[in-house]
Every structure is written in C-alpha cells, then in structure tokens.
C-alpha cells in the first residue's frame, strides 16, 4: 500500500484547488473578468502561477507514483512534500513579483527531477538485473 504517496497526492490536489481559488480572488481584486487572462500584471502573475502548477502536475504525479512503486512510498511522499513546498513558494513569490519565483521553481523542479531520475534508474536496474 502507498498510503503516504496517496496522502501527498491529495495535498497536491488541495494545493491546486487553493491556487485556483486565488485566481478567482485575483479576478475580483484586479477587475479581470472571465474569460480574459490579461489586462492587469498583478492578476497575470497569479494566473501564470496557477497555470504553471497545472503544467507541472503531469510531470510530478506520474514520477511521484512510479517512485513510490519502484523505490519507496515514504521517500516518494517526502519528495512530494518538498515539491508542494516549492510550488507554494513559487506561487507566493510570483504573485509578488516575477523575479521572486526562482527559489520555489528550483525547489519543485529539483524534487521532480529526483523523482523522475530515481524512477528511471530503478526501472533500468530491474531491466538489466531481472
């Protein structure tokens, strides 16, 4: 069973829901009516933070689950938490200024790369050493 990875997956989904609500709130604050996605730079940064998270979820989620399956549920979950922390730092930094998103991006990208590389290595190992 992969209870820890499942919990982290639920946390990632909750985080994404929160980011989506932040976009709705930013629409009201900055007067950007749907379906518009441009018009106010402050809104656009919040919107891009949420959309960038969506763009990374198809990279993160399969890597998270494959890592849990091939290597370790607790380690996958820990790396998943690091990814979530990175995404939150990215979103909060980006909402303030575009140049404040780098730290969060680096943290989440590093976690995703470790998940992917670890999984790829484990699969290759099993293929070479059946």
N, C-alpha and C positions, 0 to 999 in steps of 0.2 A: 504494500500500500504506500501511496505517496501523499500522505496527509499534509505534510509541511509544504510541499510544492503546490498542492491544491489550495491551501490557505493563502499562499503568496499570490497565486493566480487570482483569487478572489480580491485580495488587496489591490492588485494592479487594476482590476476592473473597477473597483471602488474609486481608485485614484482617477481613472479616466472619466468616470461619471462626474466627479468633482470638477475636473478640468472643463468638462462640457458645460456644467452649470456656471463656471467662471466666465465662459464665453457669453452665455446668455446675460449674465450680470453686466459684463462689459458692454454688450449691445445697448443696454438701458442707460448705463452711465455715459457712454460716449455718443449716443444717438445714432447708432448704425443699425438700420432696420434690415431684417432678413428680406431677401436673400443676399444683400450686399455683404461683401467681405473686405471692402476697402473704404477709405474715407477719413479715418482717424488713425494716426500712427500708434496711439496707445491701445486702441482696440485691436489693430492688426497684429501687434506683438502678442497679445493674449491669444488671439485666434491661431497664430502660427505656432505658439507653444503647444496648444491642444492638438493641432494638426500634425506637428512633428512627432508628438507622442503616438498618435494613431499610425504614422508611417513606420515607427519603430516596433510597434506591437507584433507585427508578423515576423519580425526578426527575433524578438525577445521570447515570445511564448513557445514556439517550437524548440528553440535552443534550451529553454528552461526545462521543458518536459523531457526532451531527449537526454539532457544531462542527468536529470533525476533517475531516469530509467537505466542508463548505461553506467553511471558513476555513483551518484549518491543523492538521496532525497534531502537530507539536511544541508549538504553543501549547496545543492541547487537552490534551495529555499533561501539560504544566506546570501548567495549571489543575487537572487531575485530581490531581496530586500535592498541590497546595495543599488540595484538598477532603479528601484522605486525611489530611493533617496535621491539618486542622480536626476531622475525625471522631475521630482518636486523642486530641487534646486534649480534645474533648468527653467522650469515654468515660472517660478517666483523671480528668478533673475531676469529672464526675458521680459516679463511683464513690467519690470522697472526700466530696463534699457537693453537694447540689442547686444551690447558688448558685455553684459553681465550674465550671459547664458553659457559661457565656455566651460566653467568648472562643472556644472551639472551635466553638460553634454559629455565631457570627458569621463566622468564617473560612470554614467549609464552606458556609454559606448564600451568602456573597458570591461564592465560586467558582462555585457552582451558578447563581446569578443571571447572572454574566458569561457562562457557557457558554450559558445559555438566551437571554439578550438578544442576544448575538453571533450565535447561530444564527438567531434570528428576524429580526434586521436583515439578515443575509446572504440569507436566503430572500426577504424582501420586496424587497431591492435587485435580485435576479435576476428577480423577477416584474415589477418596474417597468422594468428595463433589460435586456430579453432579448438 
